[in-house]
């Protein structure tokens, strides 16, 4: 990854960092033979994010304001605590803790490991719903583990059990757009997807096929902030809301800026690298006030990863 960033970065040394679109196009052209996915796309994302941070700092504005300043606060949901690898009693206890911390939204995982069954999946969902109570939005991530017919069957059973999911995410293969569309048509629960897609074009195909009710965009896999915003605009044209995948310290700016931004996934995996990060308050994230991304590396933490 570092080598890819260094190689691509060398191509734009001396460029005006405020010309974000021109640099993004130059990097896409340089990486074109590698295809739309993988390390080079991730490297382009790293450079693109740095450029937007520079732009915000040069103009003395936080990124979300630079992008239009859609709102002062944005909803966020707790993610990563209700993993499918937990024992049922552990998941129920963890769900109760999230409720007590004041989260208004959280996400669990189904597509359980081992010898699972529809009945076991539904029982897991039902007990977690009981633990968080009726007033918390509960999402469910399948991570592409079901076939379309299986997703329709279990999804309908979950609906009949009264679990009341806010969305059902990545129920089948991410690029099976007709299969996803069948699931979305069959269920009243909104279907979310998109975190596994790379670049921009697959999102057009997903939206044209009416495969999802909610688009999830990962700025790392999309290629950075520049393409993330284009995907969000594309989704808006289809009257589809967007949510983020991972990296809330960056995505808070993006989801909070676009008019169809719905909620930010709060997964603090990279938080140890920063001196300060956005913290939820009453289930919401306040928009950062500092220029650019408003982030500063913790140099002591970064030193552990330097070769």
Beta strands, then each sheet from edge to edge (+ up, - down):
strand 1: 73-82
strand 2: 105-109
strand 3: 137-141
strand 4: 165-169
strand 5: 191-193
strand 6: 214-217
strand 7: 241-244
strand 8: 261-266
strand 9: 284-286
sheet 1: 9+ 1- 2- 3- 4- 5- 6- 7- 8-
end
